[in-house]
């Protein structure tokens, strides 16, 4: 694994033919995403935008992408386009886009169902009982989710994918994504652990599901994120710091990610496409943008 600088290629112009440390890109993105989220969260009460509709902190990653685009405009398009070309025998083939979106309600069904069985009470919220129109919440949640995912899955994931394999990269993104939610760590350790398990597992299944995709990446990632958020809003009560629903949510995310990992490992075996060692998920070629 190379840890130096990766080279920008494309038109061959002097402005593009320069070396920029990938760690500098990631560092700028993460710093602005964190600081931007904090600033947006601080001003939200003054805006009058209800957090139930959308949390302005979700746009911190979008601010991070904007900062990178201003500093390295010749690189941002390649990052957002993805890094690995799809192969016909990968998990992206066929109806994988639909399966990716269907995985979100599956996670909610597993978590909410287990919670109802263990706690003896199904916590289902009628959308009509919410303080704001549900259609408005759905639209705002999608916009907010895309504000996050343009950073995590559309920028940082392709960036780290140029340095690490298709499993290690989303694991790293999942840990960073979870750590970005700093307020979670004010809760009990078991709650934070369940949340981190959820972010890593969801990041893995999103990373593998989007592997090779060069179109509709933002809508797919944002749609998945929105479905999860809406499902938790209507079926769970983890917002008050209760450990059990968050632990069950993390476990459900882990179970949902397993088929994607198994499929990726199967595709990586000899005779299914690219030549790799048995059971190994192939890494991106070094130097990929």
SERO-4910 file (N, C-alpha, C, O; in steps of 0.05 Angstrom, whole numbers):
BEGIN
 pado doro    nc1    nc2    nc3   cac1   cac2   cac3    cc1    cc2    cc3    oc1    oc2    oc3
  Unk    A     17    -24      0      0      0      0     17     25      0     35     28     17
  Unk    A     13     42    -19     29     67    -21     18     87     -1     -6     89      2
  Unk    A     36    101     12     28    121     31     38    149     23     36    168     38
  Unk    A     49    151     -2     59    177    -11     37    193    -24     14    194    -14
  Unk    A     43    205    -47     25    222    -60     15    208    -86     30    195    -99
  Unk    A    -11    212    -92    -21    201   -117    -22    222   -138    -26    246   -132
  Unk    A    -19    215   -163    -15    233   -184    -41    239   -198    -56    220   -204
  Unk    A    -47    264   -204    -70    271   -219    -64    267   -249    -44    278   -259
  Unk    A    -81    253   -263    -78    249   -291   -103    258   -305   -124    261   -292
  Unk    A   -102    263   -331   -126    272   -345   -118    286   -370   -111    273   -390
  Unk    A   -118    312   -371   -111    327   -395    -81    330   -399    -72    336   -421
  Unk    A    -66    325   -378    -37    327   -380    -27    356   -377     -4    361   -382
  Unk    A    -45    374   -370    -36    402   -367    -19    405   -342    -19    389   -324
  Unk    A     -4    427   -342     14    432   -320     -2    435   -294      8    427   -272
  Unk    A    -26    447   -295    -42    451   -271    -51    425   -259    -54    423   -235
  Unk    A    -56    404   -276    -65    379   -266    -42    360   -260    -45    342   -243
  Unk    A    -20    363   -273      3    345   -269     19    354   -245     41    363   -247
  Unk    A      7    350   -222     21    357   -197     13    337   -176     -7    323   -179
  Unk    A     28    336   -155     24    317   -134     11    331   -110     21    351   -100
  Unk    A    -10    319   -100    -24    329    -76    -28    305    -58    -39    285    -66
  Unk    A    -18    307    -33    -22    284    -14    -51    278    -10    -67    296     -5
  Unk    A    -59    253    -13    -86    245     -9    -95    250     20   -118    255     26
  Unk    A    -75    249     38    -81    254     66    -89    283     71   -105    290     88
  Unk    A    -78    301     54    -85    329     57   -114    333     48   -129    348     62
  Unk    A   -122    320     27   -150    322     18   -169    312     40   -188    325     47
  Unk    A   -162    288     50   -179    276     71   -180    294     96   -201    297    108
  Unk    A   -157    305    103   -155    322    127   -172    347    125   -186    354    143
  Unk    A   -170    360    102   -186    384     97   -216    377     98   -232    391    111
  Unk    A   -223    356     84   -252    348     84   -262    343    112   -283    353    120
  Unk    A   -247    327    128   -256    320    155   -257    344    173   -276    346    189
  Unk    A   -237    361    172   -237    385    189   -261    403    183   -274    412    202
  Unk    A   -266    408    158   -288    426    151   -315    412    157   -334    426    166
  Unk    A   -317    386    152   -342    372    158   -348    373    188   -371    377    195
  Unk    A   -328    370    205   -332    371    233   -339    399    243   -358    403    257
  Unk    A   -322    418    235   -326    446    244   -352    458    232   -367    472    245
  Unk    A   -357    451    207   -381    461    194   -406    450    207   -426    464    210
  Unk    A   -406    424    214   -429    412    227   -434    426    254   -456    431    262
  Unk    A   -412    431    269   -415    444    295   -427    472    292   -444    480    307
  Unk    A   -417    487    272   -427    514    268   -457    513    259   -473    530    269
  Unk    A   -464    495    242   -491    493    232   -510    485    255   -533    495    257
  Unk    A   -500    466    272   -516    458    295   -521    481    314   -542    483    326
  Unk    A   -501    498    317   -503    521    336   -523    542    326   -537    554    342
  Unk    A   -525    545    300   -543    566    289   -571    556    283   -589    571    278
  Unk    A   -575    529    284   -601    519    277   -624    530    294   -644    537    283
  Unk    A   -621    533    321   -643    545    336   -651    572    326   -675    579    327
  Unk    A   -632    588    317   -639    615    307   -653    614    281   -667    633    274
  Unk    A   -650    593    265   -663    591    239   -692    583    241   -708    589    223
  Unk    A   -700    571    264   -727    562    266   -733    536    252   -756    527    252
  Unk    A   -713    523    240   -717    497    227   -718    475    248   -699    471    262
  Unk    A   -741    460    250   -743    439    270   -724    416    264   -721    408    241
  Unk    A   -711    406    285   -693    383    281   -707    358    272   -695    341    260
  Unk    A   -733    356    279   -748    333    269   -751    333    239   -753    311    227
  Unk    A   -751    356    227   -753    358    198   -726    353    185   -723    336    168
  Unk    A   -705    368    194   -678    363    184   -659    375    204   -664    396    215
  Unk    A   -636    362    207   -614    373    224   -594    386    206   -582    373    188
  Unk    A   -589    412    210   -570    426    193   -542    415    195   -526    419    176
  Unk    A   -536    401    217   -509    389    219   -503    370    196   -480    365    189
  Unk    A   -524    359    184   -520    340    162   -506    352    138   -495    338    121
  Unk    A   -506    379    136   -493    392    113   -463    397    118   -450    409    101
  Unk    A   -453    389    141   -424    392    146   -407    378    126   -388    390    115
  Unk    A   -413    352    119   -397    339     98   -398    353     71   -379    353     56
  Unk    A   -422    364     64   -424    378     39   -405    403     39   -393    409     19
  Unk    A   -403    416     62   -385    438     65   -356    429     61   -339    443     50
  Unk    A   -350    405     72   -323    394     68   -316    389     39   -294    394     30
  Unk    A   -336    378     24   -332    374     -5   -328    400    -19   -311    403    -37
  Unk    A   -343    421    -12   -340    447    -24   -312    458    -19   -300    470    -37
  Unk    A   -302    455      6   -275    465     12   -254    451     -5   -235    464    -15
  Unk    A   -256    425     -8   -237    410    -25   -239    419    -54   -219    422    -68
  Unk    A   -264    424    -63   -268    432    -91   -255    460    -96   -245    465   -118
  Unk    A   -256    477    -76   -243    503    -79   -213    501    -80   -199    516    -93
  Unk    A   -202    482    -64   -173    479    -62   -161    463    -86   -140    470    -96
  Unk    A   -175    442    -93   -166    424   -115   -188    419   -135   -198    397   -137
  Unk    A   -195    440   -150   -218    437   -169   -213    416   -191   -232    405   -202
  Unk    A   -187    411   -197   -182    391   -218   -185    363   -209   -183    344   -226
  Unk    A   -189    358   -183   -191    331   -173   -219    323   -165   -226    299   -164
  Unk    A   -236    343   -159   -262    336   -146   -280    320   -164   -294    303   -155
  Unk    A   -280    326   -191   -298    311   -208   -291    281   -209   -309    264   -209
  Unk    A   -265    275   -209   -257    247   -210   -264    233   -184   -273    210   -184
  Unk    A   -262    247   -161   -269    236   -136   -299    229   -135   -307    207   -127
  Unk    A   -316    248   -143   -344    245   -141   -355    224   -161   -376    213   -157
  Unk    A   -340    219   -182   -348    200   -202   -343    171   -194   -353    153   -207
  Unk    A   -328    167   -172   -321    140   -164   -294    132   -175   -282    147   -190
  Unk    A   -284    108   -167   -257    101   -174   -254     74   -188   -233     70   -201
  Unk    A   -273     57   -185   -269     30   -195   -290     24   -216   -314     28   -211
  Unk    A   -282     14   -239   -301      7   -259   -316    -18   -252   -305    -37   -241
  Unk    A   -342    -18   -259   -359    -41   -252   -352    -65   -270   -346    -61   -294
  Unk    A   -354    -89   -260   -352   -113   -275   -379   -127   -275   -394   -123   -256
  Unk    A   -384   -142   -296   -411   -154   -298   -416   -174   -275   -440   -179   -269
  Unk    A   -396   -185   -264   -400   -206   -243   -398   -195   -215   -397   -210   -196
  Unk    A   -398   -168   -212   -397   -157   -185   -424   -153   -174   -444   -157   -188
  Unk    A   -425   -146   -148   -451   -142   -134   -467   -119   -146   -491   -117   -141
  Unk    A   -454   -103   -163   -468    -80   -174   -486    -88   -198   -503    -73   -206
  Unk    A   -481   -112   -209   -495   -121   -233   -525   -125   -227   -533   -129   -204
  Unk    A   -541   -125   -248   -569   -132   -246   -585   -113   -228   -584    -89   -232
  Unk    A   -599   -124   -209   -617   -108   -192   -604    -99   -166   -618    -96   -146
  Unk    A   -578    -96   -165   -565    -89   -140   -573    -62   -130   -574    -57   -106
  Unk    A   -581    -43   -148   -590    -17   -139   -615    -20   -123   -618     -8   -101
  Unk    A   -634    -37   -132   -658    -42   -118   -653    -56    -91   -664    -49    -71
  Unk    A   -635    -76    -92   -629    -90    -67   -616    -72    -46   -621    -75    -22
  Unk    A   -600    -53    -56   -587    -34    -37   -609    -18    -22   -607    -14      2
  Unk    A   -628     -8    -37   -649      8    -25   -667    -10     -7   -677     -1     14
  Unk    A   -672    -34    -15   -689    -52      0   -676    -61     26   -689    -69     45
  Unk    A   -649    -59     27   -635    -67     52   -641    -48     75   -641    -56     98
  Unk    A   -647    -23     68   -654     -3     90   -679    -11    105   -677    -13    130
  Unk    A   -702    -16     92   -725    -25    108   -721    -52    121   -733    -58    142
  Unk    A   -703    -69    109   -697    -95    122   -683    -90    149   -690   -104    169
  Unk    A   -665    -71    150   -651    -65    175   -671    -55    196   -670    -64    219
  Unk    A   -689    -38    188   -709    -27    207   -728    -50    216   -734    -51    240
  Unk    A   -736    -67    198   -753    -89    206   -740   -107    226   -752   -116    245
  Unk    A   -714   -114    221   -700   -131    240   -697   -118    267   -702   -130    288
  Unk    A   -689    -93    267   -684    -79    293   -710    -74    308   -712    -80    332
  Unk    A   -731    -64    294   -756    -58    307   -770    -83    316   -782    -84    337
  Unk    A   -769   -104    299   -781   -130    307   -768   -142    331   -782   -151    350
  Unk    A   -741   -142    332   -727   -153    355   -733   -136    380   -736   -147    402
  Unk    A   -735   -110    377   -741    -92    400   -769    -98    411   -772    -99    435
  Unk    A   -788   -101    393   -815   -107    402   -817   -134    417   -831   -136    437
  Unk    A   -802   -154    407   -802   -180    420   -789   -179    447   -800   -191    466
  Unk    A   -767   -165    449   -753   -164    475   -766   -145    495   -765   -151    519
  Unk    A   -777   -124    486   -789   -104    504   -819   -108    508   -830    -97    526
  Unk    A   -831   -123    490   -860   -128    493   -877   -105    484   -901   -104    490
  Unk    A   -866    -86    469   -881    -63    460   -871    -53    433   -848    -45    430
  Unk    A   -889    -54    413   -882    -44    386   -885    -14    386   -908     -4    388
  Unk    A   -864      1    383   -865     30    383   -868     41    355   -849     49    342
  Unk    A   -893     40    346   -899     50    319   -912     77    321   -932     81    335
  Unk    A   -901     96    306   -912    123    306   -928    128    280   -918    123    258
  Unk    A   -952    138    283   -968    145    260   -957    170    248   -955    191    262
  Unk    A   -949    169    222   -937    194    210   -956    218    212   -946    241    212
  Unk    A   -982    214    214  -1001    236    216   -999    249    244  -1009    272    247
  Unk    A   -987    235    263   -986    247    290   -961    264    294   -958    277    315
  Unk    A   -944    266    274   -920    282    277   -927    312    276   -948    320    265
  Unk    A   -910    328    287   -916    356    289   -914    371    262   -924    393    260
  Unk    A   -902    358    242   -899    371    216   -908    351    195   -908    327    199
  Unk    A   -917    361    171   -927    344    150   -906    323    143   -882    329    139
  Unk    A   -914    298    140   -895    276    135   -882    280    108   -858    273    105
  Unk    A   -896    290     88   -884    294     62   -861    314     64   -840    311     51
  Unk    A   -864    335     80   -843    354     84   -819    341     98   -796    346     90
  Unk    A   -824    324    118   -803    310    132   -787    292    113   -763    291    113
  Unk    A   -802    278     96   -789    259     76   -770    275     58   -747    267     54
  Unk    A   -780    297     46   -764    313     28   -740    325     42   -718    324     32
  Unk    A   -744    336     66   -722    348     81   -702    327     89   -678    333     89
  Unk    A   -711    304     97   -693    282    105   -676    273     81   -652    268     84
  Unk    A   -688    272     57   -672    264     33   -651    285     27   -628    278     20
  Unk    A   -659    311     29   -639    332     23   -616    331     44   -593    333     37
  Unk    A   -624    328     69   -603    326     90   -586    302     87   -561    304     91
  Unk    A   -598    279     80   -582    255     76   -562    258     53   -539    249     54
  Unk    A   -571    271     32   -553    276      9   -531    295     17   -508    293      7
  Unk    A   -537    314     35   -517    332     45   -495    317     60   -471    326     59
  Unk    A   -502    295     73   -481    278     86   -467    260     65   -443    259     65
  Unk    A   -483    247     49   -472    226     32   -455    236      9   -438    221     -1
  Unk    A   -458    261      1   -440    272    -19   -412    273     -8   -392    273    -23
  Unk    A   -410    275     19   -383    274     31   -374    247     37   -351    239     29
  Unk    A   -390    230     51   -380    204     60   -378    184     37   -357    172     34
  Unk    A   -399    180     22   -399    159      2   -390    168    -25   -380    153    -41
  Unk    A   -395    194    -32   -389    203    -59   -361    216    -60   -350    218    -82
  Unk    A   -350    225    -38   -323    237    -38   -303    220    -23   -284    211    -35
  Unk    A   -307    217      3   -287    204     19   -283    175     12   -261    165     11
  Unk    A   -306    161      7   -304    133     -1   -287    129    -26   -268    112    -25
  Unk    A   -292    143    -48   -274    140    -72   -245    148    -66   -227    136    -77
  Unk    A   -241    169    -49   -214    177    -43   -199    155    -29   -177    148    -37
  Unk    A   -211    143     -7   -197    122      7   -196     96     -9   -178     80     -5
  Unk    A   -214     93    -28   -214     69    -45   -189     68    -63   -181     47    -71
  Unk    A   -177     91    -69   -153     92    -85   -129     81    -69   -108     75    -80
  Unk    A   -132     80    -42   -109     72    -26   -114     45    -13    -95     31     -6
  Unk    A   -139     37     -8   -145     13      6   -164     -4    -10   -175      4    -30
  Unk    A   -169    -29      0   -187    -47    -14   -216    -41    -10   -222    -22      6
  Unk    A   -234    -55    -23   -263    -48    -22   -276    -54      5   -299    -46      9
  Unk    A   -262    -69     23   -273    -73     49   -260    -54     69   -274    -43     87
  Unk    A   -234    -51     68   -220    -33     87   -229     -4     84   -232     10    104
  Unk    A   -233      5     59   -241     33     55   -268     40     68   -269     59     83
  Unk    A   -289     24     63   -314     31     77   -314     27    107   -328     41    121
  Unk    A   -297      9    117   -294      6    146   -283     32    157   -292     42    178
  Unk    A   -262     43    144   -250     68    153   -270     91    152   -272    107    170
  Unk    A   -285     92    130   -305    113    127   -327    110    148   -336    130    159
  Unk    A   -335     86    154   -355     81    175   -346     90    202   -361    102    217
  Unk    A   -320     85    209   -310     94    235   -309    125    236   -316    137    256
  Unk    A   -300    137    214   -299    167    213   -328    179    214   -332    199    227
  Unk    A   -346    166    199   -373    175    199   -385    174    227   -399    192    236
  Unk    A   -380    151    241   -390    148    268   -378    168    287   -391    180    304
  Unk    A   -351    172    285   -337    191    302   -346    220    297   -345    236    316
  Unk    A   -355    226    273   -365    252    267   -389    259    283   -394    283    289
  Unk    A   -405    239    290   -429    243    307   -419    245    337   -425    228    353
  Unk    A   -405    267    343   -392    269    369   -412    268    393   -405    259    414
  Unk    A   -437    276    388   -456    277    410   -463    249    419   -472    246    442
  Unk    A   -459    229    403   -465    201    411   -447    193    434   -456    176    450
  Unk    A   -423    203    436   -404    194    456   -409    207    483   -395    201    502
  Unk    A   -430    224    484   -439    233    510   -457    213    524   -464    216    547
  Unk    A   -466    193    508   -483    172    519   -466    150    531   -442    152    532
  Unk    A   -480    130    542   -466    107    554   -449     93    533   -456     92    510
  Unk    A   -427     80    542   -409     67    523   -423     46    506   -416     43    482
  Unk    A   -441     31    517   -455     10    502   -472     23    479   -474     12    458
  Unk    A   -483     46    485   -499     61    464   -480     69    442   -486     65    418
  Unk    A   -457     81    449   -438     90    429   -427     67    413   -423     69    388
  Unk    A   -422     44    426   -412     21    412   -433     10    392   -425      3    369
  Unk    A   -458     10    400   -479      1    381   -481     20    357   -485     11    334
  Unk    A   -478     46    362   -479     65    340   -456     62    321   -459     62    297
  Unk    A   -431     58    332   -408     54    315   -411     28    299   -403     28    275
  Unk    A   -421      7    311   -426    -17    296   -444    -12    273   -440    -22    251
  Unk    A   -465      4    277   -484     10    256   -471     26    234   -475     20    210
  Unk    A   -455     47    240   -443     63    219   -423     47    203   -422     51    179
  Unk    A   -408     30    216   -388     14    201   -402     -6    183   -395     -9    160
  Unk    A   -422    -20    194   -436    -40    178   -451    -27    155   -450    -38    132
  Unk    A   -464     -5    159   -478      9    137   -458     19    117   -464     19     93
  Unk    A   -435     29    126   -415     39    108   -404     16     90   -399     20     66
  Unk    A   -401     -8    102   -391    -31     86   -411    -38     65   -404    -42     42
  Unk    A   -437    -41     72   -456    -49     52   -460    -28     31   -465    -34      7
  Unk    A   -459     -2     39   -460     19     19   -436     19      1   -438     23    -23
  Unk    A   -412     16     13   -388     15     -3   -388     -7    -23   -380     -3    -46
  Unk    A   -396    -31    -15   -396    -54    -33   -419    -51    -53   -416    -58    -77
  Unk    A   -442    -40    -45   -464    -36    -63   -458    -15    -84   -468    -17   -107
  Unk    A   -442      5    -77   -435     26    -96   -409     21   -111   -401     37   -128
  Unk    A   -396     -2   -105   -371     -8   -119   -375     -9   -149   -390    -25   -159
  Unk    A   -360      8   -162   -362      9   -191   -383     27   -202   -383     32   -226
  Unk    A   -401     37   -186   -423     54   -196   -412     82   -202   -398     94   -186
  Unk    A   -418     92   -226   -410    118   -234   -433    137   -239   -429    160   -247
  Unk    A   -457    127   -235   -481    144   -239   -500    140   -215   -501    118   -204
  Unk    A   -515    160   -208   -535    159   -187   -524    151   -160   -539    141   -143
  Unk    A   -498    155   -155   -486    148   -130   -499    163   -107   -505    152    -86
  Unk    A   -503    189   -111   -513    206    -90   -542    199    -83   -550    197    -60
  Unk    A   -558    195   -104   -587    189    -99   -590    161    -85   -607    158    -68
  Unk    A   -573    142    -93   -574    116    -80   -566    117    -51   -580    107    -33
  Unk    A   -543    130    -46   -534    132    -18   -553    149     -2   -559    142     21
  Unk    A   -561    171    -13   -580    188      1   -607    175      6   -619    179     27
  Unk    A   -616    160    -14   -641    145    -11   -640    124     11   -658    122     27
  Unk    A   -618    109     12   -614     89     33   -614    103     60   -628     94     79
  Unk    A   -599    124     63   -596    139     88   -623    150     97   -630    148    120
  Unk    A   -639    160     78   -665    171     84   -684    150     95   -698    154    114
  Unk    A   -684    127     81   -702    105     90   -695     96    118   -713     89    133
  Unk    A   -669     94    124   -661     86    151   -670    107    172   -682    100    192
  Unk    A   -666    133    166   -674    154    184   -704    154    189   -713    157    212
  Unk    A   -719    151    168   -748    152    170   -758    127    186   -776    129    202
  Unk    A   -746    105    180   -753     80    194   -749     83    224   -765     74    240
  Unk    A   -726     94    232   -720     97    260   -739    118    273   -747    115    296
  Unk    A   -745    139    258   -764    159    268   -791    147    275   -804    155    294
  Unk    A   -800    128    258   -827    117    261   -828     92    279   -850     84    287
  Unk    A   -806     79    284   -807     53    298   -789     51    323   -792     32    338
  Unk    A   -771     69    327   -751     66    349   -752     90    368   -763    111    361
  Unk    A   -741     87    391   -739    109    411   -711    112    422   -707    118    445
  Unk    A   -691    108    404   -663    109    413   -654    138    418   -632    141    430
  Unk    A   -669    157    410   -661    185    412   -657    193    441   -641    212    447
  Unk    A   -670    180    460   -668    187    488   -644    174    502   -641    176    526
  Unk    A   -627    160    487   -604    147    498   -608    119    508   -590    108    521
  Unk    A   -631    107    502   -636     79    511   -618     61    496   -616     62    471
  Unk    A   -604     43    510   -583     27    498   -595      5    480   -585      0    459
  Unk    A   -616     -9    490   -626    -33    475   -633    -27    446   -623    -42    429
  Unk    A   -649     -7    440   -655     -3    411   -630      3    394   -629     -5    371
  Unk    A   -611     18    406   -587     24    390   -570     -1    386   -559     -5    364
  Unk    A   -568    -18    406   -553    -43    404   -566    -61    383   -552    -73    367
  Unk    A   -593    -62    383   -607    -79    364   -604    -67    336   -602    -82    316
  Unk    A   -604    -41    334   -600    -29    308   -573    -35    296   -570    -42    273
  Unk    A   -552    -33    313   -525    -40    304   -523    -69    296   -511    -75    275
  Unk    A   -536    -87    311   -536   -116    304   -550   -121    278   -541   -137    262
  Unk    A   -573   -107    273   -588   -110    248   -571   -100    224   -572   -112    203
  Unk    A   -557    -78    228   -540    -68    206   -518    -88    200   -511    -93    176
  Unk    A   -506   -101    221   -486   -121    216   -496   -145    201   -484   -154    182
  Unk    A   -520   -154    208   -532   -177    194   -537   -170    165   -533   -186    147
  Unk    A   -547   -146    160   -553   -137    133   -529   -135    116   -530   -138     91
  Unk    A   -506   -129    128   -481   -125    113   -468   -152    105   -453   -153     86
  Unk    A   -474   -173    120   -461   -199    115   -465   -209     86   -446   -217     74
  Unk    A   -490   -209     75   -493   -219     47   -476   -204     27   -466   -215      8
  Unk    A   -473   -178     31   -457   -162     13   -428   -169     14   -414   -170     -6
  Unk    A   -418   -174     38   -390   -182     41   -386   -210     29   -366   -214     15
  Unk    A   -404   -228     34   -402   -255     22   -402   -255     -8   -387   -269    -21
  Unk    A   -419   -238    -19   -421   -235    -48   -395   -224    -59   -385   -234    -80
  Unk    A   -384   -204    -46   -358   -192    -55   -336   -213    -54   -319   -214    -72
  Unk    A   -335   -229    -33   -315   -249    -30   -318   -271    -52   -298   -280    -63
  Unk    A   -343   -277    -58   -347   -297    -79   -338   -286   -106   -326   -301   -122
  Unk    A   -344   -261   -112   -336   -249   -137   -306   -247   -140   -295   -247   -162
  Unk    A   -292   -246   -117   -263   -243   -118   -248   -270   -122   -224   -270   -126
  Unk    A   -262   -292   -121   -249   -318   -124   -241   -323   -153   -253   -312   -171
  Unk    A   -220   -339   -157   -211   -345   -184   -234   -357   -200   -249   -374   -190
  Unk    A   -235   -349   -226   -256   -360   -243   -281   -343   -244   -299   -349   -259
  Unk    A   -283   -322   -227   -307   -305   -227   -300   -277   -238   -317   -259   -235
  Unk    A   -278   -273   -249   -271   -247   -260   -241   -242   -256   -225   -256   -267
  Unk    A   -235   -222   -241   -207   -214   -236   -192   -235   -220   -204   -247   -202
  Unk    A   -168   -241   -227   -152   -262   -214   -142   -252   -187   -127   -233   -185
  Unk    A   -151   -265   -165   -143   -258   -139   -140   -283   -123   -148   -305   -131
  Unk    A   -128   -280    -99   -125   -303    -82   -153   -311    -71   -170   -294    -68
  Unk    A   -157   -337    -66   -183   -346    -56   -192   -330    -31   -177   -327    -12
  Unk    A   -217   -322    -32   -229   -309     -9   -220   -280     -5   -229   -268     15
  Unk    A   -204   -269    -22   -194   -242    -19   -210   -223    -36   -215   -228    -60
  Unk    A   -218   -200    -25   -231   -180    -41   -209   -163    -54   -192   -153    -40
  Unk    A   -210   -160    -80   -188   -145    -94   -187   -116    -87   -208   -103    -83
  Unk    A   -163   -106    -84   -159    -77    -78   -159    -61   -104   -154    -72   -125
  Unk    A   -163    -35   -101   -161    -18   -125   -132    -16   -134   -115    -16   -117
  Unk    A   -127    -13   -160   -100    -10   -169    -88     15   -157   -101     36   -156
  Unk    A    -63     14   -149    -49     37   -139    -47     58   -160    -43     53   -183
  Unk    A    -51     83   -151    -50    105   -170    -76    113   -182    -78    133   -196
  Unk    A    -97     97   -177   -123    104   -187   -132    131   -175   -125    137   -152
  Unk    A   -147    147   -191   -154    173   -181   -177    170   -160   -186    190   -150
***
